[in-house]
Amino acid sequence: MQECLVSLNVKGYKLKKIVLLMWILISPMMAFSLFDEETSDKEYLQLITSVKEVTIHTQQVRGLTNSFKNGNVAAQLLVYAQREKLDNDFKALELLIKKTKLDASISGDAQKLMKDIKKLNSKAFRKESATVFSAYTSVIESWMVVNGKIINTYFKKGDVKIYNALLMMNNTLLPLTENIGKLRGMGSGIVARGSCNKSETPKMQMFATNIETYRIQMQKYFKTNGCRRFSTRKLAQFNLKIEDYTVLVEEKVLGKKEIKLDANNYFDQGTGCITDIVSIYNAMAEEIGKQL
C-alpha cells in the first residue's frame, strides 16, 4: 500500500512537471496570438489605400465606358481590363476588412458599394451613357466617404500631423483625381462624338473649376509641409500638367461643335495627371507608414 502511494506521488509529481512545462511553452504562443489579433494602425492605413485603389479603378471604368458608348469602339476591351482590376481590388479589400475587423457600419457600406459596382458593370453597356456616368460618380463619391469614416474612426485621436495628412489625401488628392476623372471621362465621350452640346459645357466647366480649387489646395499644403519623395520642382511639374489639361479642355473642347482631338490621347493625358496625383498619395501613405 505504501509502495502504491509513493508510486502515485511520483507520478503526480511528474504530471505536475509536465503540466507546468506545457503551460510555459503555450503561454508565449497565447500571448502572441492575442497580440496578433489586435489591428495595427498600419493595417488601417493599408485599408485606406486599398479603398483608394478601388476609387481610382472605378474612375477608369466610368471614363472608358463613357468613351465607348459615345463611339470610341477601341475602349471596350479597356473597360473589361479595368473591370478585372476592380475584381482583384475587391478581393484584396474583403481580406483587409476581415483582417482588421472593421467597424460593422463601415464594412457594411463597403460591401454594399462593391455589390453596386458589380451590378452597374453588368448593365452599363445597355443603359444611357449619362445615367451610367452619374451612377458611377455616385459610387465613387461614396467610396471617399467610406475612407473618411475610416480615417475619423481610427486616426482622429492619434498623431495630429498624421491625421491632417490623411485628411489631405482623402479630401484634396482624391477629389482632385475625381474631378480630373470626370473631365477625362465625360470629355473623352465628347471628343469621341466630335462635338460638345449645351448641357455638357457647364458640367465640364464646373469640373475644370473644381480641379483648379483642389490643385491650389494641394500646392498650399506642400508649400508648408513638403513631400519627402518629390522635390519642389517635381511637384511643380505635376501642377503644370494638371493646369495644361484644363487649358486643353477650355480651349479645344468646351462648347465646340467640331472637335479634332483623338479620344484615346485625350483620355491618356487625363490618366497621366491622375497617375501623378496617385504617386503623391502613395508617397504620403508610405511616409505615414514609417511613422506608425
C-alpha positions as CSV (number, residue, x, y, z in Angstrom):
1,M,0.0,0.0,0.0
2,Q,2.8,2.4,0.9
3,E,4.6,1.5,-2.3
4,C,1.5,2.4,-4.3
5,L,1.2,5.8,-2.6
6,V,4.9,6.5,-3.3
7,S,4.3,5.5,-6.9
8,L,1.3,7.8,-7.2
9,N,3.1,10.7,-5.6
10,V,6.0,10.2,-8.1
11,K,3.6,10.0,-11.0
12,G,1.7,13.1,-9.6
13,Y,5.0,15.0,-9.4
14,K,5.8,14.0,-12.9
15,L,2.4,15.0,-14.1
16,K,2.7,18.4,-12.4
17,K,6.0,18.9,-14.1
18,I,4.5,18.1,-17.5
19,V,1.6,20.4,-17.0
20,L,3.9,23.2,-15.9
21,L,6.2,22.7,-18.8
22,M,3.3,22.7,-21.2
23,W,2.0,26.0,-19.7
24,I,5.4,27.6,-20.0
25,L,5.5,26.6,-23.7
26,I,1.9,27.5,-24.5
27,S,1.8,30.9,-22.7
28,P,4.0,32.8,-25.1
29,M,2.0,31.4,-28.0
30,M,-1.2,32.5,-26.4
31,A,0.2,35.9,-25.8
32,F,1.5,36.2,-29.3
33,S,-1.9,35.0,-30.6
34,L,-3.7,37.7,-28.6
35,F,-1.3,40.3,-29.8
36,D,-1.6,39.1,-33.3
37,E,-5.4,39.6,-33.3
38,E,-5.0,43.3,-32.5
39,T,-5.3,45.5,-35.6
40,S,-2.4,47.9,-36.0
41,D,-2.6,51.4,-37.4
42,K,-0.5,50.3,-40.4
43,E,-3.3,47.8,-41.3
44,Y,-5.9,50.6,-41.2
45,L,-3.6,52.6,-43.4
46,Q,-3.4,49.7,-45.8
47,L,-7.2,49.5,-45.8
48,I,-7.4,53.2,-46.7
49,T,-5.0,52.8,-49.6
50,S,-7.0,49.8,-50.7
51,V,-10.2,51.8,-50.9
52,K,-8.2,54.4,-52.9
53,E,-7.3,51.7,-55.5
54,V,-11.0,50.8,-55.8
55,T,-11.8,54.5,-56.3
56,I,-9.2,55.1,-59.0
57,H,-10.1,52.0,-61.0
58,T,-13.8,52.8,-60.8
59,Q,-13.0,56.2,-62.3
60,Q,-11.2,54.4,-65.1
61,V,-14.2,52.1,-65.7
62,R,-16.5,55.1,-65.8
63,G,-14.5,57.1,-68.2
64,L,-13.7,54.3,-70.6
65,T,-17.4,53.2,-70.6
66,N,-18.5,56.7,-71.4
67,S,-15.9,56.9,-74.2
68,F,-17.1,53.6,-75.7
69,K,-20.8,54.5,-75.5
70,N,-20.1,57.7,-77.4
71,G,-18.4,56.0,-80.3
72,N,-14.9,55.0,-79.3
73,V,-15.1,51.3,-80.1
74,A,-11.5,50.7,-79.1
75,A,-12.3,51.5,-75.5
76,Q,-14.5,48.4,-75.0
77,L,-11.6,46.0,-74.3
78,L,-10.0,48.5,-72.0
79,V,-13.3,48.6,-70.0
80,Y,-13.1,44.8,-69.5
81,A,-9.5,45.1,-68.4
82,Q,-10.3,47.7,-65.8
83,R,-13.3,45.7,-64.5
84,E,-10.9,42.8,-63.9
85,K,-8.6,45.1,-61.9
86,L,-11.6,46.1,-59.8
87,D,-12.5,42.4,-59.2
88,N,-8.9,41.9,-57.8
89,D,-9.3,45.1,-55.8
90,F,-12.5,43.8,-54.2
91,K,-10.8,40.5,-53.2
92,A,-7.9,42.4,-51.5
93,L,-10.3,44.8,-49.8
94,E,-12.5,42.0,-48.5
95,L,-9.5,40.3,-46.9
96,L,-8.4,43.5,-45.3
97,I,-11.9,44.1,-43.9
98,K,-11.9,40.7,-42.3
99,K,-8.3,41.1,-41.0
100,T,-8.8,44.5,-39.4
101,K,-12.3,43.6,-38.0
102,L,-13.5,46.9,-39.5
103,D,-16.4,48.6,-37.7
104,A,-19.6,46.9,-38.8
105,S,-21.3,50.1,-40.2
106,I,-18.2,50.9,-42.3
107,S,-17.7,47.4,-43.6
108,G,-21.4,47.2,-44.4
109,D,-21.1,50.4,-46.5
110,A,-18.1,48.9,-48.3
111,Q,-19.8,45.6,-49.0
112,K,-22.8,47.4,-50.5
113,L,-20.7,49.6,-52.7
114,M,-18.8,46.5,-54.1
115,K,-22.2,44.9,-54.9
116,D,-23.4,48.2,-56.5
117,I,-20.4,48.4,-58.8
118,K,-20.7,44.7,-59.9
119,K,-24.4,45.3,-60.8
120,L,-23.6,48.5,-62.6
121,N,-20.8,46.9,-64.6
122,S,-23.2,44.2,-65.7
123,K,-25.7,46.7,-67.0
124,A,-23.5,49.6,-68.1
125,F,-23.4,48.9,-71.8
126,R,-27.2,48.6,-72.0
127,K,-28.0,51.9,-70.3
128,E,-27.9,55.5,-71.4
129,S,-24.4,56.9,-71.1
130,A,-25.3,60.0,-68.9
131,T,-27.2,57.7,-66.5
132,V,-24.3,55.3,-66.3
133,F,-21.8,58.1,-65.8
134,S,-23.9,59.6,-62.9
135,A,-24.3,56.1,-61.3
136,Y,-20.5,55.5,-61.3
137,T,-19.9,59.0,-59.9
138,S,-22.3,58.4,-57.0
139,V,-20.4,55.2,-56.1
140,I,-17.0,56.9,-56.3
141,E,-18.1,59.7,-54.0
142,S,-19.4,57.1,-51.6
143,W,-16.0,55.4,-51.5
144,M,-14.4,58.6,-50.5
145,V,-17.0,58.9,-47.7
146,V,-16.0,55.4,-46.5
147,N,-12.4,56.4,-46.4
148,G,-13.3,59.5,-44.4
149,K,-15.1,57.3,-41.9
150,I,-12.1,55.0,-41.5
151,I,-9.8,58.0,-41.0
152,N,-12.0,59.6,-38.4
153,T,-12.7,56.4,-36.6
154,Y,-9.1,55.1,-36.3
155,F,-6.8,58.1,-36.6
156,K,-8.6,61.2,-35.3
157,K,-7.4,60.7,-31.7
158,G,-3.9,59.9,-32.7
159,D,-1.0,62.0,-34.1
160,V,-2.3,65.3,-35.4
161,K,0.1,65.6,-38.3
162,I,-0.7,62.1,-39.5
163,Y,-4.4,62.7,-39.2
164,N,-4.1,66.0,-41.1
165,A,-2.1,64.3,-43.8
166,L,-4.7,61.6,-44.2
167,L,-7.4,64.2,-44.5
168,M,-5.3,65.9,-47.2
169,M,-5.1,62.7,-49.1
170,N,-8.8,61.9,-48.9
171,N,-10.3,65.4,-49.0
172,T,-8.0,67.0,-51.6
173,L,-6.0,64.5,-53.5
174,L,-8.8,62.0,-54.2
175,P,-11.3,64.8,-55.1
176,L,-8.7,66.2,-57.4
177,T,-8.4,62.8,-59.2
178,E,-12.2,62.5,-59.2
179,N,-12.7,65.9,-61.0
180,I,-9.9,65.1,-63.4
181,G,-11.6,61.7,-63.9
182,K,-14.9,63.4,-64.6
183,L,-13.2,65.8,-67.1
184,R,-11.4,62.9,-68.7
185,G,-14.5,60.6,-68.7
186,M,-17.1,62.9,-69.9
187,G,-14.6,64.7,-72.2
188,S,-13.5,61.5,-73.9
189,G,-17.1,60.8,-74.8
190,I,-17.5,64.3,-76.2
191,V,-14.2,64.0,-78.1
192,A,-15.2,60.6,-79.4
193,R,-18.5,62.1,-80.6
194,G,-16.8,65.1,-82.1
195,S,-18.9,67.8,-80.5
196,C,-19.8,69.3,-77.1
197,N,-23.5,70.0,-76.5
198,K,-25.0,72.8,-74.4
199,S,-25.8,70.6,-71.4
200,E,-22.2,69.2,-71.2
201,T,-20.5,72.6,-71.4
202,P,-21.4,73.9,-67.9
203,K,-20.7,70.5,-66.3
204,M,-17.2,70.3,-67.9
205,Q,-16.5,73.9,-66.8
206,M,-17.5,73.0,-63.3
207,F,-15.1,70.1,-63.3
208,A,-12.3,72.4,-64.5
209,T,-13.1,74.9,-61.8
210,N,-13.1,72.2,-59.1
211,I,-9.7,71.0,-60.4
212,E,-8.2,74.4,-60.0
213,T,-9.6,74.7,-56.4
214,Y,-8.1,71.4,-55.3
215,R,-4.9,72.0,-57.2
216,I,-4.3,75.2,-55.3
217,Q,-5.1,73.4,-52.0
218,M,-2.5,70.8,-52.8
219,Q,0.0,73.5,-53.7
220,K,-0.5,75.3,-50.4
221,Y,-0.2,72.0,-48.4
222,F,3.1,71.0,-49.9
223,K,4.4,74.6,-49.7
224,T,4.0,74.3,-45.9
225,N,4.6,70.6,-45.3
226,G,6.7,69.4,-48.3
227,C,6.8,65.9,-49.6
228,R,10.0,63.8,-49.0
229,R,9.6,61.7,-52.1
230,F,9.3,64.6,-54.5
231,S,11.2,67.8,-54.9
232,T,9.6,71.2,-55.2
233,R,10.5,71.2,-58.9
234,K,8.8,67.8,-59.4
235,L,5.6,68.9,-57.6
236,A,5.6,72.0,-59.8
237,Q,5.8,69.8,-62.9
238,F,2.8,67.8,-61.7
239,N,0.9,71.0,-61.2
240,L,1.7,72.2,-64.6
241,K,0.4,69.0,-66.2
242,I,-2.9,69.4,-64.5
243,E,-3.2,73.0,-65.5
244,D,-2.3,72.2,-69.1
245,Y,-5.1,69.6,-69.2
246,T,-7.8,72.1,-68.0
247,V,-6.5,74.6,-70.6
248,L,-6.8,72.0,-73.3
249,V,-10.4,71.4,-72.3
250,E,-11.3,75.0,-72.1
251,E,-9.7,75.9,-75.4
252,K,-10.5,72.8,-77.6
253,V,-13.5,71.0,-76.1
254,L,-15.9,73.3,-74.2
255,G,-18.8,74.4,-76.5
256,K,-17.0,73.3,-79.6
257,K,-19.2,72.0,-82.5
258,E,-16.3,70.3,-84.2
259,I,-13.6,68.8,-82.0
260,K,-10.4,67.5,-83.7
261,L,-8.8,65.5,-80.9
262,D,-8.1,61.8,-80.5
263,A,-10.3,60.4,-77.8
264,N,-7.7,57.9,-76.6
265,N,-5.0,60.5,-76.4
266,Y,-7.3,62.9,-74.6
267,F,-8.1,60.1,-72.1
268,D,-4.5,59.1,-71.6
269,Q,-3.5,62.7,-70.9
270,G,-6.0,62.8,-68.1
271,T,-4.8,59.5,-66.8
272,G,-1.3,60.9,-66.7
273,C,-2.4,63.7,-64.4
274,I,-4.2,61.2,-62.1
275,T,-1.2,58.9,-62.1
276,D,0.9,61.8,-60.8
277,I,-1.5,62.6,-58.0
278,V,-1.8,58.9,-57.0
279,S,2.1,58.8,-56.9
280,I,1.9,61.7,-54.4
281,Y,-0.8,59.9,-52.4
282,N,1.2,56.7,-52.3
283,A,4.4,58.7,-51.2
284,M,2.4,60.2,-48.4
285,A,1.0,56.9,-47.3
286,E,4.5,55.3,-47.3
287,E,5.8,58.2,-45.2
288,I,2.9,57.8,-42.7
289,G,3.5,54.1,-42.6
290,K,7.1,54.7,-41.4
291,Q,5.8,56.9,-38.6
292,L,3.2,54.4,-37.3
